[in-house]
Amino acid sequence: MIRARKSDRTKSVKIGDREFLTKGLEHSFWSDAFHNCMSVSWPRFFLGFAVYFVAINMIFAALFWFGGDCIANARPDHFADRFYFSIETLATVGYGDMHPANDYGHLVTTLEIFTGMSTLAVYTGLVFARFSRPRAKVLFADAMTLGWQDGRQMLMARIANARHSAVNEAQADIWLLFSEATAEGVRYRRFRNLALVQRRNPIFAFSWTLFHPIDETSPLFGLGRAELEEMDAFFVVIFDGLDDTSGQRVNARQGYDLQNLRFGHVFADILTTSEGGLPQLDYRMLHATEPQAEQETETSDQAEAG
């Protein structure tokens, strides 16, 4: 059981493109070191290990320094020699120029060798875990659209596979996040799953457009931009599937606020035919949308006007 300790520190947290502030939790690297090592960027990961490497060698160099002439062939009163000897010991290099000269030196060297072996095991495991972690290289369109398709008003999102390999048993969901006040006047953050025309894709290889029909059963039925803004509406698209190359499940997500929702628009056609008659997918058109004719958006305009 993890107990939260009271704290006045405020931390910024981003979920998708949306930023939140959290307060009241004690944030510590060591309280969840594995997760922090896995989630931090590669530059910070290597920088953190470099700082640790220098610090641990400084500590052992200080121990050798306190031991006096415990290192043979080390220059007297020369801290750098102890530091370099510590690096050689920790890395198990052993050039042979310097070596422990008494029991104290052997004791500290033994402790450092044990520390070095443990550090190498942990660091190797972290690097392997970071490299082996499956990642979906899924591209999300910059915006969602709300327009007409097959005679029905639809909320649409588009994704594309950026790898030239298939994702089997792919599935996707669109969630609506919004604020709602209870009868007692207490506001809660609600979550609603938006039913899709087709949420499963047996072989996701190129692009995929998700359609949510806005009918009487939809949480978006009869809502326009003003109502959605009042609800503080936010959409999240979640993707999951089995990568054909690695054989591991991969997932990705993207968030959209109302600034990224285009009313009366549909996605431009991303699939064309090449000069040789072959189907051609133009990834440059992934984010492109186009307005619909006035008669197609009439109902949408009425809903937006309330």
BAPAKE-281626 format. One record per residue (C-alpha): x, y, z; residue in one letter. Coordinates in nm, 4 decimals, padded with zeros to 6 digits, m for minus. Layout:
! BAPAKE-281626
<node x="X" y="Y" z="Z" residu="a"/>
...
END
This chain:
! BAPAKE-281626
<node x="00.0000" y="00.0000" z="00.0000" residu="m"/>
<node x="00.1384" y="00.3406" z="m00.1019" residu="i"/>
<node x="00.0509" y="00.6275" z="00.1264" residu="r"/>
<node x="00.0602" y="00.9823" z="m00.0013" residu="a"/>
<node x="00.2498" y="01.2275" z="00.2125" residu="r"/>
<node x="00.1226" y="01.5820" z="00.2387" residu="k"/>
<node x="00.3187" y="01.8342" z="00.0396" residu="s"/>
<node x="00.2702" y="02.1893" z="m00.0805" residu="d"/>
<node x="00.4758" y="02.1295" z="m00.3939" residu="r"/>
<node x="00.2985" y="02.1740" z="m00.7247" residu="t"/>
<node x="00.3939" y="01.9614" z="m01.0245" residu="k"/>
<node x="00.2993" y="02.0013" z="m01.3893" residu="s"/>
<node x="00.1735" y="01.6834" z="m01.5561" residu="v"/>
<node x="00.0925" y="01.6461" z="m01.9261" residu="k"/>
<node x="m00.1586" y="01.3889" z="m02.0511" residu="i"/>
<node x="m00.1467" y="01.4043" z="m02.4268" residu="g"/>
<node x="m00.1398" y="01.7734" z="m02.5165" residu="d"/>
<node x="m00.3248" y="01.8807" z="m02.2024" residu="r"/>
<node x="m00.1441" y="02.0112" z="m01.8973" residu="e"/>
<node x="m00.2591" y="01.9665" z="m01.5386" residu="f"/>
<node x="m00.1205" y="02.0837" z="m01.2046" residu="l"/>
<node x="m00.1037" y="01.8398" z="m00.9148" residu="t"/>
<node x="m00.0580" y="01.9329" z="m00.5507" residu="k"/>
<node x="m00.0437" y="01.7390" z="m00.2271" residu="g"/>
<node x="00.1903" y="01.4524" z="m00.3224" residu="l"/>
<node x="00.5519" y="01.4172" z="m00.2210" residu="e"/>
<node x="00.7464" y="01.3783" z="m00.5461" residu="h"/>
<node x="01.0654" y="01.1787" z="m00.5112" residu="s"/>
<node x="01.2791" y="01.0066" z="m00.7716" residu="f"/>
<node x="01.3525" y="00.7164" z="m00.5376" residu="w"/>
<node x="00.9883" y="00.6542" z="m00.4504" residu="s"/>
<node x="00.9394" y="00.5108" z="m00.8009" residu="d"/>
<node x="01.2913" y="00.4870" z="m00.9391" residu="a"/>
<node x="01.2215" y="00.2165" z="m01.1989" residu="f"/>
<node x="00.9286" y="00.4044" z="m01.3526" residu="h"/>
<node x="01.1255" y="00.7280" z="m01.3567" residu="n"/>
<node x="01.4224" y="00.5595" z="m01.5240" residu="c"/>
<node x="01.1918" y="00.4069" z="m01.7853" residu="m"/>
<node x="00.9934" y="00.7234" z="m01.8576" residu="s"/>
<node x="01.2724" y="00.9835" z="m01.8622" residu="v"/>
<node x="01.4180" y="01.0859" z="m02.1978" residu="s"/>
<node x="01.7361" y="00.9192" z="m02.3263" residu="w"/>
<node x="01.9554" y="01.2315" z="m02.2807" residu="p"/>
<node x="01.8446" y="01.2679" z="m01.9183" residu="r"/>
<node x="01.8871" y="00.8951" z="m01.8629" residu="f"/>
<node x="02.2509" y="00.8999" z="m01.9760" residu="f"/>
<node x="02.3156" y="01.2301" z="m01.7976" residu="l"/>
<node x="02.1801" y="01.0860" z="m01.4746" residu="g"/>
<node x="02.4025" y="00.7808" z="m01.5028" residu="f"/>
<node x="02.7051" y="01.0011" z="m01.5802" residu="a"/>
<node x="02.6374" y="01.2069" z="m01.2660" residu="v"/>
<node x="02.6033" y="00.8865" z="m01.0637" residu="y"/>
<node x="02.9267" y="00.7479" z="m01.2142" residu="f"/>
<node x="03.1257" y="01.0571" z="m01.1220" residu="v"/>
<node x="02.9687" y="01.0806" z="m00.7750" residu="a"/>
<node x="03.0317" y="00.7176" z="m00.6802" residu="i"/>
<node x="03.3937" y="00.7423" z="m00.7935" residu="n"/>
<node x="03.4400" y="01.0615" z="m00.5941" residu="m"/>
<node x="03.3095" y="00.8833" z="m00.2846" residu="i"/>
<node x="03.5476" y="00.5893" z="m00.3238" residu="f"/>
<node x="03.8357" y="00.8228" z="m00.4093" residu="a"/>
<node x="03.7675" y="00.9989" z="m00.0780" residu="a"/>
<node x="03.7742" y="00.6637" z="00.1045" residu="l"/>
<node x="04.1094" y="00.5824" z="m00.0534" residu="f"/>
<node x="04.2311" y="00.9314" z="00.0403" residu="w"/>
<node x="04.1406" y="00.8781" z="00.4067" residu="f"/>
<node x="04.3386" y="00.5534" z="00.4022" residu="g"/>
<node x="04.6677" y="00.7311" z="00.3423" residu="g"/>
<node x="04.9155" y="00.5284" z="00.1365" residu="d"/>
<node x="04.6778" y="00.2365" z="00.0798" residu="c"/>
<node x="04.7267" y="00.2508" z="m00.2999" residu="i"/>
<node x="05.0707" y="00.1507" z="m00.4267" residu="a"/>
<node x="05.2322" y="00.3791" z="m00.6874" residu="n"/>
<node x="04.9747" y="00.6535" z="m00.6227" residu="a"/>
<node x="05.1356" y="00.9925" z="m00.5785" residu="r"/>
<node x="05.1196" y="01.1228" z="m00.2218" residu="p"/>
<node x="04.8590" y="01.3934" z="m00.1609" residu="d"/>
<node x="04.7305" y="01.3518" z="m00.5168" residu="h"/>
<node x="04.3524" y="01.3066" z="m00.5097" residu="f"/>
<node x="04.3291" y="01.2570" z="m00.8873" residu="a"/>
<node x="04.5277" y="00.9329" z="m00.8663" residu="d"/>
<node x="04.2750" y="00.7934" z="m00.6188" residu="r"/>
<node x="03.9905" y="00.9046" z="m00.8428" residu="f"/>
<node x="04.1383" y="00.7373" z="m01.1523" residu="y"/>
<node x="04.2170" y="00.4224" z="m00.9555" residu="f"/>
<node x="03.8542" y="00.4157" z="m00.8435" residu="s"/>
<node x="03.7377" y="00.4368" z="m01.2063" residu="i"/>
<node x="03.9723" y="00.1508" z="m01.3040" residu="e"/>
<node x="03.8423" y="m00.0599" z="m01.0146" residu="t"/>
<node x="03.4749" y="00.0166" z="m01.0765" residu="l"/>
<node x="03.5131" y="m00.0619" z="m01.4466" residu="a"/>
<node x="03.7264" y="m00.3736" z="m01.3715" residu="t"/>
<node x="03.9925" y="m00.2426" z="m01.6112" residu="v"/>
<node x="04.2952" y="m00.3022" z="m01.3886" residu="g"/>
<node x="04.5873" y="m00.1432" z="m01.5750" residu="y"/>
<node x="04.8295" y="m00.2625" z="m01.3044" residu="g"/>
<node x="05.0111" y="00.0662" z="m01.2402" residu="d"/>
<node x="04.8297" y="00.1137" z="m00.9119" residu="m"/>
<node x="04.7006" y="m00.1568" z="m00.6778" residu="h"/>
<node x="04.5939" y="m00.1911" z="m00.3138" residu="p"/>
<node x="04.8914" y="m00.1784" z="m00.0778" residu="a"/>
<node x="04.7320" y="m00.2883" z="00.2527" residu="n"/>
<node x="04.4249" y="m00.4468" z="00.4045" residu="d"/>
<node x="04.2350" y="m00.1180" z="00.4113" residu="y"/>
<node x="04.2943" y="m00.0684" z="00.0388" residu="g"/>
<node x="04.1799" y="m00.4251" z="m00.0344" residu="h"/>
<node x="03.8679" y="m00.3765" z="00.1795" residu="l"/>
<node x="03.7623" y="m00.0573" z="00.0011" residu="v"/>
<node x="03.8473" y="m00.2130" z="m00.3380" residu="t"/>
<node x="03.6321" y="m00.5169" z="m00.2580" residu="t"/>
<node x="03.3408" y="m00.2918" z="m00.1634" residu="l"/>
<node x="03.3839" y="m00.0913" z="m00.4838" residu="e"/>
<node x="03.4005" y="m00.4024" z="m00.7035" residu="i"/>
<node x="03.0751" y="m00.5261" z="m00.5500" residu="f"/>
<node x="02.9180" y="m00.1836" z="m00.6082" residu="t"/>
<node x="03.0420" y="m00.1806" z="m00.9668" residu="g"/>
<node x="02.9030" y="m00.5271" z="m01.0443" residu="m"/>
<node x="02.5657" y="m00.4336" z="m00.8964" residu="s"/>
<node x="02.5589" y="m00.1046" z="m01.0852" residu="t"/>
<node x="02.6466" y="m00.2750" z="m01.4132" residu="l"/>
<node x="02.3697" y="m00.5317" z="m01.3648" residu="a"/>
<node x="02.1077" y="m00.2652" z="m01.2885" residu="v"/>
<node x="02.2208" y="m00.0339" z="m01.5673" residu="y"/>
<node x="02.2314" y="m00.3160" z="m01.8255" residu="t"/>
<node x="01.8825" y="m00.4232" z="m01.7234" residu="g"/>
<node x="01.7474" y="m00.0685" z="m01.7547" residu="l"/>
<node x="01.9051" y="m00.0153" z="m02.0968" residu="v"/>
<node x="01.7684" y="m00.3496" z="m02.2205" residu="f"/>
<node x="01.4226" y="m00.2719" z="m02.0805" residu="a"/>
<node x="01.4188" y="00.0671" z="m02.2521" residu="r"/>
<node x="01.5310" y="m00.0759" z="m02.5866" residu="f"/>
<node x="01.3016" y="m00.3792" z="m02.5733" residu="s"/>
<node x="00.9922" y="m00.1873" z="m02.4685" residu="r"/>
<node x="00.7433" y="m00.2118" z="m02.7573" residu="p"/>
<node x="00.6382" y="00.1182" z="m02.9068" residu="r"/>
<node x="00.3717" y="00.1805" z="m03.1657" residu="a"/>
<node x="00.4808" y="00.4209" z="m03.4346" residu="k"/>
<node x="00.1326" y="00.5526" z="m03.4980" residu="v"/>
<node x="00.0690" y="00.8922" z="m03.6521" residu="l"/>
<node x="m00.2376" y="01.0843" z="m03.5383" residu="f"/>
<node x="m00.4015" y="01.3576" z="m03.7431" residu="a"/>
<node x="m00.3563" y="01.7037" z="m03.5951" residu="d"/>
<node x="m00.7314" y="01.7503" z="m03.5544" residu="a"/>
<node x="m01.0598" y="01.5645" z="m03.5364" residu="m"/>
<node x="m01.3507" y="01.6505" z="m03.7634" residu="t"/>
<node x="m01.7250" y="01.6679" z="m03.7146" residu="l"/>
<node x="m01.9153" y="01.6333" z="m04.0409" residu="g"/>
<node x="m02.1337" y="01.4067" z="m04.2495" residu="w"/>
<node x="m02.0545" y="01.0583" z="m04.3767" residu="q"/>
<node x="m02.2963" y="00.8095" z="m04.5335" residu="d"/>
<node x="m02.5884" y="01.0372" z="m04.4520" residu="g"/>
<node x="m02.5060" y="01.0534" z="m04.0815" residu="r"/>
<node x="m02.3351" y="01.3124" z="m03.8690" residu="q"/>
<node x="m02.0020" y="01.1732" z="m03.7555" residu="m"/>
<node x="m01.7148" y="01.2554" z="m03.5240" residu="l"/>
<node x="m01.4014" y="01.1416" z="m03.7077" residu="m"/>
<node x="m01.0394" y="01.0737" z="m03.6117" residu="a"/>
<node x="m00.7641" y="00.9481" z="m03.8407" residu="r"/>
<node x="m00.4509" y="00.7502" z="m03.7625" residu="i"/>
<node x="m00.1787" y="00.5981" z="m03.9789" residu="a"/>
<node x="00.0869" y="00.3303" z="m03.9377" residu="n"/>
<node x="00.4316" y="00.4869" z="m03.9839" residu="a"/>
<node x="00.6045" y="00.1477" z="m04.0057" residu="r"/>
<node x="00.6036" y="m00.0721" z="m04.3148" residu="h"/>
<node x="00.4751" y="m00.3650" z="m04.1094" residu="s"/>
<node x="00.1278" y="m00.4682" z="m04.0053" residu="a"/>
<node x="m00.0306" y="m00.4422" z="m03.6624" residu="v"/>
<node x="m00.2620" y="m00.7385" z="m03.6125" residu="n"/>
<node x="m00.5841" y="m00.7374" z="m03.4117" residu="e"/>
<node x="m00.5721" y="m00.3590" z="m03.3855" residu="a"/>
<node x="m00.8427" y="m00.1829" z="m03.1906" residu="q"/>
<node x="m00.9176" y="00.1797" z="m03.1147" residu="a"/>
<node x="m01.1403" y="00.3811" z="m02.8850" residu="d"/>
<node x="m01.2479" y="00.7413" z="m02.8615" residu="i"/>
<node x="m01.3228" y="00.8718" z="m02.5138" residu="w"/>
<node x="m01.5017" y="01.1917" z="m02.4212" residu="l"/>
<node x="m01.3798" y="01.3591" z="m02.1022" residu="l"/>
<node x="m01.5982" y="01.6367" z="m01.9625" residu="f"/>
<node x="m01.6959" y="01.8141" z="m01.6420" residu="s"/>
<node x="m02.0459" y="01.7738" z="m01.5032" residu="e"/>
<node x="m02.2151" y="01.9185" z="m01.1972" residu="a"/>
<node x="m02.4302" y="01.6996" z="m00.9752" residu="t"/>
<node x="m02.7628" y="01.8035" z="m00.8258" residu="a"/>
<node x="m02.5705" y="01.9125" z="m00.5172" residu="e"/>
<node x="m02.3499" y="02.1428" z="m00.7231" residu="g"/>
<node x="m02.0348" y="01.9279" z="m00.7017" residu="v"/>
<node x="m01.8396" y="01.9055" z="m01.0271" residu="r"/>
<node x="m01.6929" y="01.5743" z="m01.1355" residu="y"/>
<node x="m01.4800" y="01.4730" z="m01.4303" residu="r"/>
<node x="m01.6760" y="01.2197" z="m01.6349" residu="r"/>
<node x="m01.5622" y="00.9689" z="m01.8974" residu="f"/>
<node x="m01.7765" y="00.8400" z="m02.1807" residu="r"/>
<node x="m01.6727" y="00.5855" z="m02.4408" residu="n"/>
<node x="m01.7949" y="00.6892" z="m02.7850" residu="l"/>
<node x="m01.9269" y="00.3965" z="m02.9852" residu="a"/>
<node x="m01.7507" y="00.3522" z="m03.3189" residu="l"/>
<node x="m01.8826" y="00.2163" z="m03.6449" residu="v"/>
<node x="m01.5848" y="m00.0194" z="m03.6434" residu="q"/>
<node x="m01.3391" y="m00.0248" z="m03.3540" residu="r"/>
<node x="m01.1437" y="m00.3341" z="m03.4610" residu="r"/>
<node x="m00.9068" y="m00.3700" z="m03.7546" residu="n"/>
<node x="m00.7695" y="m00.7186" z="m03.8349" residu="p"/>
<node x="m00.4615" y="m00.5842" z="m04.0161" residu="i"/>
<node x="m00.3676" y="m00.2205" z="m03.9579" residu="f"/>
<node x="m00.1052" y="m00.1495" z="m04.2227" residu="a"/>
<node x="m00.1622" y="00.2010" z="m04.3594" residu="f"/>
<node x="m00.4349" y="00.4442" z="m04.2496" residu="s"/>
<node x="m00.7534" y="00.4102" z="m04.0481" residu="w"/>
<node x="m01.0369" y="00.6597" z="m04.0021" residu="t"/>
<node x="m01.2525" y="00.6149" z="m03.6924" residu="l"/>
<node x="m01.6208" y="00.7105" z="m03.7127" residu="f"/>
<node x="m01.8506" y="00.7836" z="m03.4185" residu="h"/>
<node x="m02.2136" y="00.8342" z="m03.5300" residu="p"/>
<node x="m02.3839" y="01.1227" z="m03.3508" residu="i"/>
<node x="m02.7377" y="00.9927" z="m03.2997" residu="d"/>
<node x="m02.9826" y="00.9793" z="m03.0097" residu="e"/>
<node x="m02.7563" y="00.7354" z="m02.8247" residu="t"/>
<node x="m02.4444" y="00.9516" z="m02.8540" residu="s"/>
<node x="m02.3292" y="01.1746" z="m02.5643" residu="p"/>
<node x="m02.2627" y="01.4412" z="m02.8305" residu="l"/>
<node x="m02.6186" y="01.4449" z="m02.9660" residu="f"/>
<node x="m02.7562" y="01.7994" z="m02.9863" residu="g"/>
<node x="m02.4380" y="01.9591" z="m02.8557" residu="l"/>
<node x="m02.2619" y="02.2465" z="m03.0308" residu="g"/>
<node x="m01.9339" y="02.4229" z="m02.9684" residu="r"/>
<node x="m02.0779" y="02.6413" z="m02.6894" residu="a"/>
<node x="m02.2117" y="02.3427" z="m02.4946" residu="e"/>
<node x="m01.8865" y="02.1497" z="m02.5390" residu="l"/>
<node x="m01.6848" y="02.4479" z="m02.4173" residu="e"/>
<node x="m01.9062" y="02.4774" z="m02.1107" residu="e"/>
<node x="m01.8470" y="02.1069" z="m02.0409" residu="m"/>
<node x="m01.4704" y="02.1536" z="m02.0877" residu="d"/>
<node x="m01.4846" y="01.8663" z="m02.3358" residu="a"/>
<node x="m01.1674" y="01.6794" z="m02.4242" residu="f"/>
<node x="m01.1272" y="01.3809" z="m02.6561" residu="f"/>
<node x="m00.8745" y="01.0982" z="m02.6265" residu="v"/>
<node x="m00.8012" y="00.8474" z="m02.9036" residu="v"/>
<node x="m00.6435" y="00.5231" z="m02.7785" residu="i"/>
<node x="m00.4848" y="00.2639" z="m03.0082" residu="f"/>
<node x="m00.3793" y="m00.0914" z="m02.9234" residu="d"/>
<node x="m00.2594" y="m00.3843" z="m03.1319" residu="g"/>
<node x="m00.0179" y="m00.6749" z="m03.1802" residu="l"/>
<node x="00.2974" y="m00.5775" z="m03.3663" residu="d"/>
<node x="00.3639" y="m00.8281" z="m03.6444" residu="d"/>
<node x="00.7435" y="m00.7905" z="m03.6231" residu="t"/>
<node x="00.8093" y="m00.8040" z="m03.2493" residu="s"/>
<node x="00.5083" y="m01.0151" z="m03.1539" residu="g"/>
<node x="00.4343" y="m00.7751" z="m02.8674" residu="q"/>
<node x="00.1355" y="m00.5573" z="m02.7961" residu="r"/>
<node x="00.1828" y="m00.1890" z="m02.8679" residu="v"/>
<node x="m00.0322" y="00.1079" z="m02.7770" residu="n"/>
<node x="m00.0502" y="00.4806" z="m02.8348" residu="a"/>
<node x="m00.2832" y="00.7673" z="m02.7534" residu="r"/>
<node x="m00.3536" y="01.1234" z="m02.8587" residu="q"/>
<node x="m00.5605" y="01.3943" z="m02.6948" residu="g"/>
<node x="m00.7677" y="01.6646" z="m02.8677" residu="y"/>
<node x="m00.9267" y="01.9738" z="m02.7183" residu="d"/>
<node x="m01.1959" y="02.1830" z="m02.8846" residu="l"/>
<node x="m00.9348" y="02.3917" z="m03.0661" residu="q"/>
<node x="m00.8468" y="02.0739" z="m03.2542" residu="n"/>
<node x="m01.2069" y="01.9879" z="m03.3442" residu="l"/>
<node x="m01.3133" y="02.1165" z="m03.6881" residu="r"/>
<node x="m01.6877" y="02.1519" z="m03.7271" residu="f"/>
<node x="m01.8346" y="02.0969" z="m04.0738" residu="g"/>
<node x="m01.5141" y="01.9334" z="m04.2028" residu="h"/>
<node x="m01.4149" y="01.5876" z="m04.3219" residu="v"/>
<node x="m01.0726" y="01.4402" z="m04.3835" residu="f"/>
<node x="m00.9294" y="01.4795" z="m04.7308" residu="a"/>
<node x="m00.8709" y="01.1616" z="m04.9285" residu="d"/>
<node x="m00.5359" y="01.0127" z="m04.8380" residu="i"/>
<node x="m00.5545" y="00.7211" z="m05.0836" residu="l"/>
<node x="m00.4859" y="00.7890" z="m05.4501" residu="t"/>
<node x="m00.3776" y="00.5914" z="m05.7542" residu="t"/>
<node x="m00.0261" y="00.6145" z="m05.8921" residu="s"/>
<node x="00.0578" y="00.6556" z="m06.2587" residu="e"/>
<node x="00.1183" y="00.2823" z="m06.2760" residu="g"/>
<node x="m00.2312" y="00.2101" z="m06.1473" residu="g"/>
<node x="m00.1214" y="00.1016" z="m05.7983" residu="l"/>
<node x="m00.2881" y="00.2269" z="m05.4776" residu="p"/>
<node x="m00.0825" y="00.5069" z="m05.3264" residu="q"/>
<node x="m00.1010" y="00.6366" z="m04.9715" residu="l"/>
<node x="00.0080" y="00.9982" z="m04.9302" residu="d"/>
<node x="00.1105" y="01.0526" z="m04.5679" residu="y"/>
<node x="00.1418" y="01.4243" z="m04.6388" residu="r"/>
<node x="m00.2391" y="01.4342" z="m04.6537" residu="m"/>
<node x="m00.2839" y="01.2744" z="m04.3116" residu="l"/>
<node x="m00.3724" y="01.6052" z="m04.1423" residu="h"/>
<node x="m00.5602" y="01.7601" z="m04.4356" residu="a"/>
<node x="m00.9314" y="01.8357" z="m04.3945" residu="t"/>
<node x="m01.1814" y="02.0002" z="m04.6237" residu="e"/>
<node x="m01.5116" y="02.1786" z="m04.5561" residu="p"/>
<node x="m01.8322" y="02.0136" z="m04.6662" residu="q"/>
<node x="m02.1015" y="02.1634" z="m04.8846" residu="a"/>
<node x="m02.3492" y="02.3940" z="m04.7142" residu="e"/>
<node x="m02.6420" y="02.1496" z="m04.7384" residu="q"/>
<node x="m02.4346" y="01.8782" z="m04.5694" residu="e"/>
<node x="m02.3416" y="02.0961" z="m04.2738" residu="t"/>
<node x="m02.6792" y="02.2567" z="m04.2172" residu="e"/>
<node x="m02.7691" y="02.0282" z="m03.9277" residu="t"/>
<node x="m02.4242" y="02.0674" z="m03.7795" residu="s"/>
<node x="m02.4575" y="02.4466" z="m03.7942" residu="d"/>
<node x="m02.7931" y="02.4277" z="m03.6200" residu="q"/>
<node x="m02.6479" y="02.2129" z="m03.3439" residu="a"/>
<node x="m02.3545" y="02.4496" z="m03.3038" residu="e"/>
<node x="m02.5911" y="02.7421" z="m03.2729" residu="a"/>
<node x="m02.7742" y="02.5565" z="m02.9939" residu="g"/>
END
